[in-house]
Amino acid sequence: MRKLKFESDSFNFVYSYNSVFHMTKEDVAISINEMRRVLKLNGLMFVNFLTTKDFRCGKGVVVGENQYEQMDDETPVIHSYFEECEPDKYFENMKILYK
C-alpha cells in the first residue's frame, strides 16, 4: 500500500477496508498519499480507521502514539488508533462525504 504499482490518475474509486490501520501512522500517511496519487480527479476513496475509543486501544506493545503491536490470532499485527479528527489531515483538498 505504500508503493502502489499503478500509474497516477488510474482509478475512479479506491477502497481500503480494515487494512490501512495495520501499519504505523507514518506508513498510513504514505499509503493514503499513494491512494490519492492513483485516484482520478473527482474520484471516490473509501478508507476506514480505528478510533482511540476502541476497547483494544492501549493494549499491546507500544510502537508509537496510539500504535500497538497486538496479537491477531497467533501473529503480531500493528494497529494504529486515531482520534476523531486526526485522519482529516490526510484528506486535505478533498471533500469528505461521510465520517
TIMI-2910 file (N, C-alpha, C, CB; in pm, 1 decimal, decimal comma, always signed):
<rs>
+----------+----------+----------+----------+----------+----------+----------+----------+----------+----------+----------+----------+------+
!      n_x !      n_y !      n_z !     ca_x !     ca_y !     ca_z !      c_x !      c_y !      c_z !     cb_x !     cb_y !     cb_z ! resn !
+----------+----------+----------+----------+----------+----------+----------+----------+----------+----------+----------+----------+------+
!    +81,3 !   -120,0 !     +0,0 !     +0,0 !     +0,0 !     +0,0 !    +85,5 !   +126,3 !     +0,0 !    -92,4 !     -0,1 !   +119,7 !  Met !
!   +210,3 !   +111,8 !    +40,3 !   +298,8 !   +228,6 !    +45,2 !   +357,4 !   +263,4 !    -90,6 !   +410,7 !   +204,5 !   +143,4 !  Arg !
!   +350,4 !   +169,1 !   -183,1 !   +402,7 !   +193,5 !   -317,4 !   +316,9 !   +113,5 !   -416,3 !   +555,5 !   +153,2 !   -328,1 !  Lys !
!   +208,7 !   +175,7 !   -459,2 !   +115,9 !   +108,0 !   -549,5 !   +174,0 !   +102,6 !   -690,3 !    -21,0 !   +179,2 !   -550,6 !  Leu !
!   +161,5 !    -11,4 !   -753,3 !   +220,8 !    -31,7 !   -886,1 !   +122,3 !     +4,7 !   -996,9 !   +266,4 !   -177,3 !   -902,5 !  Lys !
!    +67,9 !   +125,6 !   -985,8 !    -25,2 !   +177,0 !  -1085,4 !    +16,4 !   +318,2 !  -1121,3 !   -171,9 !   +173,5 !  -1033,5 !  Phe !
!    -19,1 !   +359,0 !  -1240,8 !     +9,9 !   +495,3 !  -1284,0 !    -78,7 !   +592,9 !  -1208,4 !    -10,2 !   +510,4 !  -1436,4 !  Glu !
!    -34,3 !   +715,7 !  -1199,1 !   -114,3 !   +820,4 !  -1136,8 !   -244,9 !   +837,0 !  -1212,6 !    -36,8 !   +953,6 !  -1132,4 !  Ser !
!   -348,3 !   +876,1 !  -1141,3 !   -480,4 !   +902,9 !  -1201,0 !   -536,2 !   +780,5 !  -1273,7 !   -471,4 !  +1020,8 !  -1298,5 !  Asp !
!   -524,4 !   +664,3 !  -1214,1 !   -566,8 !   +539,5 !  -1278,6 !   -708,8 !   +496,1 !  -1244,3 !   -472,7 !   +430,3 !  -1241,3 !  Ser !
!   -759,5 !   +534,4 !  -1127,1 !   -884,9 !   +476,6 !  -1078,4 !   -988,9 !   +582,2 !  -1042,4 !   -857,9 !   +389,8 !   -957,9 !  Phe !
!  -1114,8 !   +548,3 !  -1067,5 !  -1226,4 !   +632,7 !  -1026,2 !  -1263,3 !   +607,8 !   -880,2 !  -1347,6 !   +607,9 !  -1116,0 !  Asn !
!  -1225,2 !   +491,5 !   -827,8 !  -1261,3 !   +453,9 !   -691,4 !  -1146,5 !   +375,9 !   -628,4 !  -1392,1 !   +370,2 !   -689,5 !  Phe !
!  -1108,5 !   +415,3 !   -508,7 !  -1004,9 !   +346,1 !   -432,5 !  -1068,7 !   +303,5 !   -300,4 !   -877,3 !   +438,0 !   -409,2 !  Val !
!  -1049,3 !   +177,5 !   -263,6 !  -1119,0 !   +118,2 !   -149,6 !  -1018,7 !    +51,1 !    -56,5 !  -1225,2 !    +16,5 !   -197,1 !  Tyr !
!  -1021,2 !    +90,8 !    +69,4 !   -935,8 !    +28,4 !   +170,2 !  -1021,1 !     +2,3 !   +292,9 !   -811,8 !   +118,3 !   +205,2 !  Ser !
!  -1053,8 !   -122,8 !   +317,7 !  -1138,0 !   -158,5 !   +432,8 !  -1059,5 !   -248,3 !   +527,3 !  -1269,0 !   -229,1 !   +386,6 !  Tyr !
!  -1048,6 !   -203,8 !   +650,4 !   -979,4 !   -279,1 !   +755,6 !   -837,1 !   -317,5 !   +717,5 !  -1057,4 !   -403,8 !   +789,1 !  Asn !
!   -767,9 !   -227,4 !   +650,7 !   -630,5 !   -260,6 !   +613,0 !   -530,8 !   -149,7 !   +644,3 !   -624,7 !   -292,6 !   +466,6 !  Ser !
!   -562,5 !    -25,5 !   +615,7 !   -463,0 !    +81,5 !   +626,3 !   -416,1 !   +101,9 !   +770,5 !   -520,6 !   +211,9 !   +571,9 !  Val !
!   -498,4 !    +70,7 !   +867,6 !   -458,3 !    +93,1 !  +1007,3 !   -367,9 !    -18,1 !  +1061,1 !   -581,9 !   +105,0 !  +1095,3 !  Phe !
!   -332,8 !   -116,0 !   +976,8 !   -241,9 !   -223,1 !  +1017,6 !    -96,4 !   -188,4 !   +988,0 !   -279,3 !   -352,9 !   +947,7 !  His !
!    -62,5 !    -61,4 !  +1007,0 !    +73,9 !    -14,6 !   +990,8 !    +91,4 !   +107,6 !  +1078,6 !   +106,5 !    +17,4 !   +841,6 !  Met !
!   +213,7 !   +154,7 !  +1091,3 !   +237,7 !   +274,5 !  +1172,2 !   +169,2 !   +395,2 !  +1107,9 !   +390,1 !   +300,6 !  +1188,2 !  Thr !
!   +146,9 !   +497,3 !  +1187,5 !    +83,2 !   +618,1 !  +1133,9 !   +168,9 !   +683,8 !  +1026,3 !    +56,0 !   +718,0 !  +1246,3 !  Lys !
!   +298,6 !   +672,7 !  +1037,6 !   +387,9 !   +724,6 !   +933,3 !   +360,5 !   +652,5 !   +801,1 !   +537,3 !   +707,6 !   +974,7 !  Glu !
!   +346,9 !   +520,8 !   +806,0 !   +318,0 !   +443,4 !   +685,6 !   +173,9 !   +463,3 !   +637,8 !   +344,0 !   +295,6 !   +711,3 !  Asp !
!    +82,3 !   +490,8 !   +730,8 !    -55,6 !   +521,7 !   +691,1 !    -55,3 !   +646,7 !   +603,5 !   -147,0 !   +542,2 !   +816,4 !  Val !
!    +18,5 !   +749,3 !   +644,4 !    +25,8 !   +873,3 !   +566,7 !    +80,9 !   +846,4 !   +426,4 !   +113,8 !   +977,4 !   +639,3 !  Ala !
!   +185,1 !   +765,3 !   +417,9 !   +243,4 !   +730,2 !   +287,8 !   +139,9 !   +656,1 !   +203,1 !   +371,3 !   +643,0 !   +306,1 !  Ile !
!    +68,5 !   +562,4 !   +263,3 !    -31,3 !   +483,1 !   +191,0 !   -147,0 !   +568,2 !   +140,8 !    -84,4 !   +372,6 !   +280,1 !  Ser !
!   -194,8 !   +658,8 !   +224,5 !   -304,0 !   +747,4 !   +182,3 !   -257,4 !   +834,3 !    +65,4 !   -352,1 !   +836,7 !   +300,9 !  Ile !
!   -134,9 !   +883,5 !    +71,5 !    -81,9 !   +963,4 !    -40,3 !    -74,4 !   +880,9 !   -168,1 !    +57,3 !  +1018,7 !     -5,9 !  Asn !
!    -39,2 !   +754,1 !   -156,8 !    -36,2 !   +666,4 !   -274,3 !   -177,5 !   +645,5 !   -329,3 !    +28,0 !   +530,1 !   -238,8 !  Glu !
!   -274,4 !   +626,2 !   -240,2 !   -412,7 !   +610,4 !   -286,6 !   -461,0 !   +737,2 !   -355,6 !   -505,8 !   +575,4 !   -169,0 !  Met !
!   -425,2 !   +852,1 !   -300,1 !   -461,3 !   +979,9 !   -362,7 !   -395,2 !   +992,5 !   -499,4 !   -420,4 !  +1098,6 !   -272,3 !  Arg !
!   -271,4 !   +948,1 !   -509,7 !   -196,1 !   +958,7 !   -635,8 !   -262,8 !   +880,0 !   -748,0 !    -52,4 !   +909,0 !   -616,3 !  Arg !
!   -311,3 !   +760,2 !   -718,5 !   -370,3 !   +676,5 !   -822,9 !   -518,0 !   +708,6 !   -847,8 !   -355,7 !   +530,4 !   -785,6 !  Val !
!   -575,9 !   +793,6 !   -764,5 !   -716,8 !   +830,4 !   -779,3 !   -732,7 !   +941,3 !   -883,0 !   -775,6 !   +875,1 !   -644,1 !  Leu !
!   -827,2 !   +922,6 !   -973,5 !   -855,7 !  +1025,3 !  -1073,7 !   -921,3 !  +1146,9 !  -1009,2 !   -946,0 !   +968,8 !  -1184,5 !  Lys !
!   -911,8 !  +1260,7 !  -1075,3 !   -977,1 !  +1382,3 !  -1031,1 !  -1126,3 !  +1355,1 !  -1012,0 !   -954,1 !  +1497,3 !  -1132,4 !  Leu !
!  -1181,2 !  +1397,2 !   -902,2 !  -1322,5 !  +1376,7 !   -865,9 !  -1356,5 !  +1230,4 !   -839,9 !  -1412,2 !  +1430,1 !   -975,7 !  Asn !
!  -1254,8 !  +1147,3 !   -821,1 !  -1279,5 !  +1008,0 !   -786,5 !  -1320,3 !   +994,1 !   -640,9 !  -1156,0 !   +923,7 !   -814,5 !  Gly !
!  -1362,6 !   +874,6 !   -603,9 !  -1405,5 !   +846,2 !   -467,1 !  -1304,2 !   +755,1 !   -398,6 !  -1545,9 !   +781,3 !   -466,0 !  Leu !
!  -1282,7 !   +781,1 !   -270,9 !  -1193,8 !   +697,7 !   -190,9 !  -1269,0 !   +657,7 !    -64,1 !  -1059,7 !   +772,8 !   -156,8 !  Met !
!  -1263,5 !   +529,2 !    -32,8 !  -1321,1 !   +479,7 !    +92,1 !  -1207,3 !   +425,3 !   +176,5 !  -1430,5 !   +369,8 !    +66,4 !  Phe !
!  -1193,7 !   +478,3 !   +297,4 !  -1091,3 !   +432,5 !   +391,0 !  -1153,4 !   +432,9 !   +529,8 !   -962,5 !   +523,0 !   +385,5 !  Val !
!  -1125,6 !   +329,5 !   +608,4 !  -1173,0 !   +331,6 !   +747,0 !  -1055,0 !   +322,4 !   +842,5 !  -1272,3 !   +216,2 !   +773,0 !  Asn !
!  -1076,4 !   +374,9 !   +962,2 !   -973,1 !   +382,5 !  +1064,9 !  -1026,4 !   +325,3 !  +1195,6 !   -925,6 !   +528,4 !  +1084,7 !  Phe !
!   -934,3 !   +289,5 !  +1283,6 !   -970,5 !   +250,7 !  +1419,3 !   -968,2 !   +375,9 !  +1506,4 !   -873,5 !   +140,8 !  +1475,2 !  Leu !
!  -1063,4 !   +386,1 !  +1599,8 !  -1070,8 !   +500,6 !  +1688,9 !  -1002,6 !   +469,6 !  +1821,7 !  -1216,5 !   +541,3 !  +1712,0 !  Thr !
!   -956,6 !   +573,6 !  +1887,3 !   -896,3 !   +556,0 !  +2019,3 !  -1000,5 !   +512,2 !  +2122,0 !   -828,9 !   +685,8 !  +2064,8 !  Thr !
!  -1128,0 !   +516,8 !  +2087,2 !  -1234,7 !   +469,9 !  +2176,4 !  -1252,8 !   +318,1 !  +2168,7 !  -1366,5 !   +539,6 !  +2141,8 !  Lys !
!  -1184,5 !   +253,7 !  +2076,3 !  -1190,0 !   +107,8 !  +2062,3 !  -1135,4 !    +43,4 !  +2189,7 !  -1109,0 !    +60,1 !  +1937,1 !  Asp !
!  -1198,8 !    -61,5 !  +2235,3 !  -1158,9 !   -128,1 !  +2360,4 !  -1017,0 !   -184,4 !  +2355,5 !  -1256,1 !   -240,0 !  +2392,2 !  Phe !
!   -962,2 !   -204,2 !  +2237,0 !   -827,7 !   -260,3 !  +2224,0 !   -717,7 !   -155,0 !  +2231,7 !   -816,1 !   -334,7 !  +2094,0 !  Arg !
!   -755,2 !    -28,5 !  +2217,4 !   -656,3 !    +79,1 !  +2220,7 !   -589,1 !    +81,3 !  +2357,7 !   -722,4 !   +216,7 !  +2189,4 !  Cys !
!   -457,1 !    +87,0 !  +2357,4 !   -380,7 !    +89,1 !  +2481,2 !   -325,3 !    -46,0 !  +2520,9 !   -465,1 !   +141,0 !  +2590,8 !  Gly !
!   -362,7 !   -148,6 !  +2446,8 !   -316,4 !   -283,5 !  +2479,1 !   -209,3 !   -327,1 !  +2379,6 !   -434,4 !   -383,6 !  +2478,9 !  Lys !
!   -109,6 !   -397,2 !  +2428,8 !     -4,2 !   -448,8 !  +2342,2 !   +124,1 !   -370,2 !  +2356,3 !    -49,2 !   -447,3 !  +2198,5 !  Gly !
!   +218,7 !   -403,2 !  +2271,3 !   +349,6 !   -338,6 !  +2271,2 !   +338,3 !   -203,7 !  +2200,1 !   +456,7 !   -429,2 !  +2202,4 !  Val !
!   +378,2 !    -97,8 !  +2267,2 !   +370,4 !    +37,3 !  +2209,9 !   +474,9 !    +52,1 !  +2099,6 !   +391,4 !   +145,9 !  +2319,9 !  Val !
!   +429,2 !    +97,2 !  +1979,8 !   +521,3 !   +124,3 !  +1868,9 !   +513,2 !   +270,5 !  +1824,8 !   +490,4 !    +31,8 !  +1750,1 !  Val !
!   +430,5 !   +349,2 !  +1895,0 !   +412,5 !   +490,6 !  +1865,1 !   +289,6 !   +540,2 !  +1938,7 !   +399,4 !   +515,0 !  +1712,3 !  Gly !
!   +255,7 !   +666,5 !  +1917,3 !   +139,4 !   +724,3 !  +1984,4 !    +10,3 !   +657,3 !  +1937,0 !   +133,0 !   +876,1 !  +1959,2 !  Glu !
!    -57,6 !   +590,0 !  +2027,8 !   -180,2 !   +514,0 !  +1996,5 !   -155,9 !   +411,6 !  +1885,5 !   -293,3 !   +609,9 !  +1954,9 !  Asn !
!    -37,8 !   +353,6 !  +1887,9 !     +0,7 !   +249,6 !  +1792,2 !    +57,0 !   +132,7 !  +1871,8 !   +105,6 !   +303,1 !  +1686,8 !  Gln !
!     +4,5 !    +12,3 !  +1844,0 !    +40,4 !   -103,3 !  +1924,7 !    +58,7 !   -226,6 !  +1837,5 !    -65,8 !   -129,2 !  +2031,2 !  Tyr !
!   +153,1 !   -308,7 !  +1876,9 !   +164,7 !   -441,2 !  +1816,9 !    +78,1 !   -532,7 !  +1903,3 !   +316,8 !   -491,4 !  +1809,2 !  Glu !
!    -23,9 !   -589,9 !  +1841,2 !   -119,9 !   -673,3 !  +1912,8 !   -130,0 !   -807,6 !  +1844,2 !   -258,4 !   -605,5 !  +1920,2 !  Gln !
!   -167,2 !   -905,8 !  +1918,8 !   -180,2 !  -1040,5 !  +1864,0 !   -311,8 !  -1051,9 !  +1786,5 !   -173,6 !  -1147,0 !  +1977,2 !  Met !
!   -302,1 !  -1097,9 !  +1665,0 !   -417,6 !  -1124,4 !  +1579,6 !   -409,4 !  -1272,3 !  +1546,5 !   -419,0 !  -1033,1 !  +1448,1 !  Asp !
!   -492,5 !  -1351,5 !  +1610,6 !   -477,7 !  -1497,2 !  +1611,9 !   -343,4 !  -1527,3 !  +1678,2 !   -485,8 !  -1558,9 !  +1465,3 !  Asp !
!   -248,5 !  -1579,7 !  +1604,8 !   -118,2 !  -1611,2 !  +1663,8 !     -5,8 !  -1526,1 !  +1606,9 !    -86,2 !  -1757,0 !  +1642,9 !  Glu !
!    -41,3 !  -1421,5 !  +1534,2 !    +56,8 !  -1337,3 !  +1467,2 !    +49,6 !  -1194,4 !  +1522,4 !    +33,5 !  -1337,9 !  +1314,2 !  Thr !
!   +164,5 !  -1134,8 !  +1554,8 !   +161,5 !   -994,2 !  +1597,9 !   +132,8 !   -902,0 !  +1479,5 !   +295,4 !   -955,0 !  +1664,5 !  Pro !
!    +40,5 !   -808,4 !  +1499,7 !     -2,2 !   -716,6 !  +1394,5 !     -7,6 !   -576,1 !  +1453,3 !   -141,2 !   -758,3 !  +1335,2 !  Val !
!    +37,4 !   -477,2 !  +1378,0 !    +28,3 !   -338,1 !  +1422,0 !   -115,3 !   -289,8 !  +1404,2 !   +127,7 !   -247,4 !  +1342,6 !  Ile !
!   -163,4 !   -217,7 !  +1505,0 !   -292,3 !   -148,9 !  +1497,5 !   -267,2 !     -3,4 !  +1536,5 !   -400,9 !   -216,7 !  +1591,5 !  His !
!   -304,4 !    +88,1 !  +1450,4 !   -294,2 !   +230,9 !  +1479,0 !   -433,6 !   +284,4 !  +1505,6 !   -226,1 !   +308,0 !  +1361,6 !  Ser !
!   -448,0 !   +355,1 !  +1617,1 !   -576,9 !   +409,6 !  +1659,9 !   -571,5 !   +561,5 !  +1648,7 !   -611,6 !   +365,4 !  +1805,9 !  Tyr !
!   -681,8 !   +621,6 !  +1602,9 !   -685,0 !   +763,6 !  +1571,7 !   -791,9 !   +836,0 !  +1651,7 !   -708,3 !   +784,1 !  +1423,6 !  Phe !
!   -759,3 !   +959,7 !  +1691,4 !   -860,1 !  +1049,5 !  +1747,3 !   -956,4 !  +1084,3 !  +1633,5 !   -794,4 !  +1179,8 !  +1810,6 !  Glu !
!  -1075,9 !  +1130,9 !  +1668,0 !  -1181,5 !  +1151,1 !  +1567,8 !  -1139,1 !  +1234,3 !  +1447,2 !  -1298,7 !  +1216,6 !  +1632,3 !  Glu !
!  -1073,3 !  +1345,6 !  +1466,8 !  -1036,8 !  +1433,4 !  +1355,1 !   -893,8 !  +1413,6 !  +1305,8 !  -1055,2 !  +1576,6 !  +1395,6 !  Cys !
!   -819,8 !  +1325,2 !  +1368,3 !   -679,3 !  +1304,2 !  +1334,2 !   -655,7 !  +1267,6 !  +1187,5 !   -623,0 !  +1196,7 !  +1421,3 !  Glu !
!   -735,0 !  +1178,5 !  +1127,3 !   -709,5 !  +1142,6 !   +986,5 !   -743,6 !  +1252,9 !   +885,5 !   -788,0 !  +1019,6 !   +951,9 !  Pro !
!   -815,8 !  +1357,5 !   +930,5 !   -857,9 !  +1462,8 !   +837,0 !   -740,5 !  +1521,9 !   +759,4 !   -929,8 !  +1573,6 !   +912,3 !  Asp !
!   -624,1 !  +1527,8 !   +820,9 !   -506,4 !  +1587,2 !   +755,5 !   -466,7 !  +1510,4 !   +630,3 !   -388,3 !  +1591,8 !   +852,4 !  Lys !
!   -501,4 !  +1383,6 !   +623,5 !   -466,8 !  +1301,7 !   +506,7 !   -553,1 !  +1336,9 !   +385,1 !   -482,6 !  +1152,8 !   +540,2 !  Tyr !
!   -663,3 !  +1405,5 !   +409,6 !   -761,0 !  +1429,4 !   +304,0 !   -778,4 !  +1577,9 !   +272,4 !   -894,0 !  +1369,9 !   +343,2 !  Phe !
!   -673,8 !  +1656,2 !   +298,2 !   -678,8 !  +1797,8 !   +264,0 !   -704,1 !  +1812,4 !   +114,3 !   -547,5 !  +1869,6 !   +305,2 !  Glu !
!   -780,2 !  +1913,4 !    +79,0 !   -818,2 !  +1940,9 !    -60,1 !   -908,5 !  +1832,8 !   -118,7 !   -694,1 !  +1954,8 !   -145,8 !  Asn !
!   -967,7 !  +1750,7 !    -33,2 !  -1065,9 !  +1651,6 !    -77,3 !  -1195,0 !  +1678,4 !     -0,7 !  -1014,5 !  +1503,7 !    -53,9 !  Met !
!  -1305,4 !  +1649,8 !    -60,9 !  -1433,4 !  +1663,4 !     +5,4 !  -1463,0 !  +1533,8 !    +80,6 !  -1546,2 !  +1696,6 !    -96,6 !  Lys !
!  -1489,0 !  +1545,1 !   +210,9 !  -1523,8 !  +1427,9 !   +291,3 !  -1675,6 !  +1412,4 !   +286,5 !  -1472,0 !  +1441,8 !   +440,2 !  Ile !
!  -1721,4 !  +1300,4 !   +231,7 !  -1864,5 !  +1277,8 !   +217,4 !  -1928,3 !  +1216,0 !   +341,8 !  -1889,7 !  +1189,3 !    +99,0 !  Leu !
!  -1853,1 !  +1134,0 !   +411,2 !  -1907,2 !  +1065,5 !   +529,4 !  -1794,9 !  +1040,5 !   +626,8 !  -1977,0 !   +932,0 !   +491,3 !  Tyr !
!  -1823,6 !  +1064,2 !   +752,5 !  -1720,3 !  +1043,8 !   +853,9 !  -1785,3 !   +979,9 !   +974,3 !  -1649,7 !  +1177,7 !   +892,5 !  Lys !
+----------+----------+----------+----------+----------+----------+----------+----------+----------+----------+----------+----------+------+
</rs>
